[in-house]
């Protein structure tokens, strides 16, 4: 009990601290790749601190859903993070929810965020909610197929078990099914975290925005919670990608030395994945909204192929 | 231990329903009394039946009793076993909620509509449902089945002055009779094999059925039960009939009446027909997937709040069928443990859907009661005048979208786990079917979430869109209590699932001869597991607790921050134009537009825009917009079928010349043919 709490506390701290860092790293790397100077990697922390210090304006039309949504988004993302193995194979709360709980808890956060978009009464909010729910709906089957392909290898939907099974056969990611599943899940993660080519986190142009349109009315501490929650969600999805497919360096215990090594490898893997995301973001243009289903259909097909190849190979 | 008064309590409940029916009829001159009798007697009956179900579960052994009627083949034989008890419990939970709700809801009928007739049909419906779930004689079952359909018809056409309602009622009664016809044929087949119309004889004869006969019986029963349950493509009556009924009846229809189809499947496919071949399970699974996905896709396009909910019933029946189909397949390929988990998933989802769908229909009823419209495009902002209804509806919406930590999540989680296990447990093409079904379940869940963001967001949030939703009041207290009871059931069954799970032990014990409840509970009693070592686990209780624990410091952090600066209220950003009005809001049609475009191959949307302008086309005075989607099943399947039947009827008219001599000749020829047939045997 106390052990679980201590582990949870540690991992929570890690989540809260690393999540903005990853956003910062991606932003800076992207700027460098586009030969811009860009903000430095600590900028997201400054943004959060600044937002937390500001006052906020609540729209007149909003009900209690509007102030409730940021909490739901933040809390679900944090809880999901505690179910995901980050530095060690056994995540603090992995017994209490596997990959299905992770997917559905994130959906709970999205549900409330989409409601808050409608709550303000502005057409931007409705537009954002509508698009967000649409894209997440068509991303879901691809995601589930890819998850099934991985879960079948591990014979479990428990994330720690999945990580443990990955560790026990650490070159498994070379199997065709795993590579296909990784590709499918990578596309889904791009879509779920609202990155180019699906959504542009840096835009405020009404024709193209999705996530930003939903949260247009938020300000001050509530906006901080949403931004922080979104970066935690991004971190969790990236963690899922790196740790279930490339389990190198995952520590099996929680001693200080093991944790140090685990943390080092974890951050290294995140950095590599961030580089991949930056490459994708820089080399692609944002897609038209109605082209996104085609991209996600590709992910779906990849997921289906991954499954079929699990019993061919 | 045969001491618990299960039978007595059950009989008392039946008596309460019967007495209620006639008391309502008798009090037709006093509407206020009729209303109280209608709700009071239903409440009493519901409580008694619920008690009987609990006593039956405590006792653990089936209670049987049989009263001969003096008519050959027909006997009042009842079998109160685990399956009957489970469905009666579900019915009782809903009956209690609806009875309390109706105290307030029926008040507006007083002196306007015939409450006593309503009460009569309502009690007869509850009575017939109770008998359907407990009958152990094919004739008794058929009679109860027919009475259910007729009583439901009486209630569906309660607003009979409306043409749409009459049309829906007609469609309903036609489909109900096709379904009863299939059932009759199925029973005839089994009676021939078993030698008696008692269910016990079917059960004895089941394992000895020849393959072709078993297949024929399966097809007939599946047709009958899936028409009743609204499985696609037999669903057309459901979205027509459920919304036009009074809302408390819609809740009962979608909550439990369609579940009689699920009850029939559980009763016959697992019990009376022997072990069905794998293809039967595959058929059930595939139609389940089709119903789930198409049901939710059609729901998304609705902006009539009650029709939207009716389409979601089709979706959820699909999810239940996925579990049932998986259980049938697992049973025949020799994985009883998995079959039990899949069956629990299906049955638990049956209960959960009954609860949250009833809750949502009652919520929609409150909205209709307060605003007078079901059209979402005219609603909006109801969360302020109707906070309790809004909260209950929100809980129902979260539950039906399968989001943790509520009950819908648990049953969908179990369904996922059984589908996932299916990949390893089966071979060949069936194997790949399971993960595809799983991904379709994911699509269904996500689309349902989108649909309920729309349903809740457009109806309850932001500004009122029409005059109807401007000056409204919260529903009366009794209606709120009825909804509150179901809201608590959603939360309780979600968080406390591991305490409820042992209820399914006797159910799987009866249908599959296996008790798995204890295997499914791990981690000192609050973790749900799939029963395999290192398999998937989840704990809604801990998820709920975790959310609360994490919430506390977050709220504290924001509260400290926000205290330093006043939180101001200001207008929503209106792009600099003066004043945000309801016209600027997103509508239900607009919300579902992206999905309408993505799935346009299915919807075949058609739209018409007419603009009236004086000078320049850029400044229209008036815009007329019309959009509709193609009702594919009605157009592609039912219309040709209807034309075919009409064509055959026209041809048949040739032999009905109206001449009495011709008719006498027909009778004579028929007699001769029959005599020849009989004498040959």
Boltz contact constraints between the chains, C-beta under 6 A:
constraints:
  - contact:
      token1: [A, 52]
      token2: [B, 561]
      max_distance: 6.0
  - contact:
      token1: [A, 55]
      token2: [B, 565]
      max_distance: 6.0
  - contact:
      token1: [A, 56]
      token2: [B, 567]
      max_distance: 6.0
  - contact:
      token1: [A, 57]
      token2: [B, 568]
      max_distance: 6.0
  - contact:
      token1: [A, 57]
      token2: [B, 570]
      max_distance: 6.0
  - contact:
      token1: [A, 58]
      token2: [B, 567]
      max_distance: 6.0
  - contact:
      token1: [A, 58]
      token2: [B, 569]
      max_distance: 6.0
  - contact:
      token1: [A, 59]
      token2: [B, 572]
      max_distance: 6.0
  - contact:
      token1: [A, 60]
      token2: [B, 569]
      max_distance: 6.0
  - contact:
      token1: [A, 60]
      token2: [B, 571]
      max_distance: 6.0
  - contact:
      token1: [A, 61]
      token2: [B, 462]
      max_distance: 6.0
  - contact:
      token1: [A, 61]
      token2: [B, 463]
      max_distance: 6.0
  - contact:
      token1: [A, 61]
      token2: [B, 572]
      max_distance: 6.0
  - contact:
      token1: [A, 63]
      token2: [B, 383]
      max_distance: 6.0
  - contact:
      token1: [A, 71]
      token2: [B, 554]
      max_distance: 6.0
  - contact:
      token1: [A, 74]
      token2: [B, 554]
      max_distance: 6.0
  - contact:
      token1: [A, 75]
      token2: [B, 547]
      max_distance: 6.0
  - contact:
      token1: [A, 75]
      token2: [B, 550]
      max_distance: 6.0
  - contact:
      token1: [A, 75]
      token2: [B, 551]
      max_distance: 6.0
  - contact:
      token1: [A, 78]
      token2: [B, 550]
      max_distance: 6.0
  - contact:
      token1: [A, 79]
      token2: [B, 546]
      max_distance: 6.0
  - contact:
      token1: [A, 79]
      token2: [B, 547]
      max_distance: 6.0
  - contact:
      token1: [A, 79]
      token2: [B, 550]
      max_distance: 6.0
  - contact:
      token1: [A, 95]
      token2: [B, 523]
      max_distance: 6.0
  - contact:
      token1: [A, 95]
      token2: [B, 537]
      max_distance: 6.0
  - contact:
      token1: [A, 96]
      token2: [B, 539]
      max_distance: 6.0
  - contact:
      token1: [A, 96]
      token2: [B, 542]
      max_distance: 6.0
  - contact:
      token1: [A, 97]
      token2: [B, 538]
      max_distance: 6.0
  - contact:
      token1: [A, 97]
      token2: [B, 543]
      max_distance: 6.0
  - contact:
      token1: [A, 98]
      token2: [B, 536]
      max_distance: 6.0
  - contact:
      token1: [A, 100]
      token2: [B, 413]
      max_distance: 6.0
  - contact:
      token1: [A, 100]
      token2: [B, 416]
      max_distance: 6.0
  - contact:
      token1: [A, 101]
      token2: [B, 538]
      max_distance: 6.0
  - contact:
      token1: [A, 104]
      token2: [B, 403]
      max_distance: 6.0
  - contact:
      token1: [A, 104]
      token2: [B, 404]
      max_distance: 6.0
  - contact:
      token1: [A, 104]
      token2: [B, 409]
      max_distance: 6.0
  - contact:
      token1: [A, 105]
      token2: [B, 404]
      max_distance: 6.0
  - contact:
      token1: [A, 107]
      token2: [B, 403]
      max_distance: 6.0
  - contact:
      token1: [A, 107]
      token2: [B, 449]
      max_distance: 6.0
  - contact:
      token1: [A, 108]
      token2: [B, 403]
      max_distance: 6.0
  - contact:
      token1: [A, 111]
      token2: [B, 449]
      max_distance: 6.0
  - contact:
      token1: [A, 114]
      token2: [B, 453]
      max_distance: 6.0
  - contact:
      token1: [A, 115]
      token2: [B, 453]
      max_distance: 6.0
  - contact:
      token1: [A, 115]
      token2: [B, 457]
      max_distance: 6.0
  - contact:
      token1: [A, 118]
      token2: [B, 457]
      max_distance: 6.0
  - contact:
      token1: [A, 118]
      token2: [B, 461]
      max_distance: 6.0
  - contact:
      token1: [A, 119]
      token2: [B, 461]
      max_distance: 6.0
  - contact:
      token1: [A, 120]
      token2: [B, 572]
      max_distance: 6.0
  - contact:
      token1: [A, 121]
      token2: [B, 462]
      max_distance: 6.0
  - contact:
      token1: [A, 121]
      token2: [B, 463]
      max_distance: 6.0
  - contact:
      token1: [A, 121]
      token2: [B, 572]
      max_distance: 6.0
  - contact:
      token1: [A, 121]
      token2: [B, 585]
      max_distance: 6.0
  - contact:
      token1: [A, 122]
      token2: [B, 572]
      max_distance: 6.0
  - contact:
      token1: [A, 122]
      token2: [B, 573]
      max_distance: 6.0
  - contact:
      token1: [A, 123]
      token2: [B, 584]
      max_distance: 6.0
  - contact:
      token1: [A, 123]
      token2: [B, 586]
      max_distance: 6.0
  - contact:
      token1: [A, 126]
      token2: [B, 586]
      max_distance: 6.0
  - contact:
      token1: [A, 130]
      token2: [B, 591]
      max_distance: 6.0
  - contact:
      token1: [A, 130]
      token2: [B, 594]
      max_distance: 6.0
  - contact:
      token1: [A, 133]
      token2: [B, 450]
      max_distance: 6.0
  - contact:
      token1: [A, 133]
      token2: [B, 453]
      max_distance: 6.0
  - contact:
      token1: [A, 134]
      token2: [B, 594]
      max_distance: 6.0
  - contact:
      token1: [A, 134]
      token2: [B, 595]
      max_distance: 6.0
  - contact:
      token1: [A, 136]
      token2: [B, 446]
      max_distance: 6.0
  - contact:
      token1: [A, 137]
      token2: [B, 446]
      max_distance: 6.0
  - contact:
      token1: [A, 137]
      token2: [B, 447]
      max_distance: 6.0
  - contact:
      token1: [A, 137]
      token2: [B, 450]
      max_distance: 6.0
  - contact:
      token1: [A, 140]
      token2: [B, 442]
      max_distance: 6.0
  - contact:
      token1: [A, 140]
      token2: [B, 443]
      max_distance: 6.0
  - contact:
      token1: [A, 140]
      token2: [B, 446]
      max_distance: 6.0
  - contact:
      token1: [A, 141]
      token2: [B, 439]
      max_distance: 6.0
  - contact:
      token1: [A, 141]
      token2: [B, 442]
      max_distance: 6.0
  - contact:
      token1: [A, 141]
      token2: [B, 443]
      max_distance: 6.0
  - contact:
      token1: [A, 144]
      token2: [B, 438]
      max_distance: 6.0
  - contact:
      token1: [A, 144]
      token2: [B, 439]
      max_distance: 6.0
  - contact:
      token1: [A, 144]
      token2: [B, 442]
      max_distance: 6.0
  - contact:
      token1: [A, 145]
      token2: [B, 439]
      max_distance: 6.0
  - contact:
      token1: [A, 148]
      token2: [B, 435]
      max_distance: 6.0
  - contact:
      token1: [A, 148]
      token2: [B, 438]
      max_distance: 6.0
  - contact:
      token1: [A, 152]
      token2: [B, 423]
      max_distance: 6.0
  - contact:
      token1: [A, 156]
      token2: [B, 534]
      max_distance: 6.0
  - contact:
      token1: [A, 156]
      token2: [B, 535]
      max_distance: 6.0
  - contact:
      token1: [A, 156]
      token2: [B, 536]
      max_distance: 6.0
  - contact:
      token1: [A, 157]
      token2: [B, 536]
      max_distance: 6.0
  - contact:
      token1: [A, 158]
      token2: [B, 536]
      max_distance: 6.0
  - contact:
      token1: [A, 158]
      token2: [B, 537]
      max_distance: 6.0
  - contact:
      token1: [A, 161]
      token2: [B, 534]
      max_distance: 6.0
  - contact:
      token1: [A, 221]
      token2: [B, 558]
      max_distance: 6.0
  - contact:
      token1: [A, 221]
      token2: [B, 561]
      max_distance: 6.0
  - contact:
      token1: [A, 221]
      token2: [B, 562]
      max_distance: 6.0
  - contact:
      token1: [A, 290]
      token2: [B, 597]
      max_distance: 6.0
  - contact:
      token1: [A, 293]
      token2: [B, 598]
      max_distance: 6.0
  - contact:
      token1: [A, 307]
      token2: [B, 435]
      max_distance: 6.0
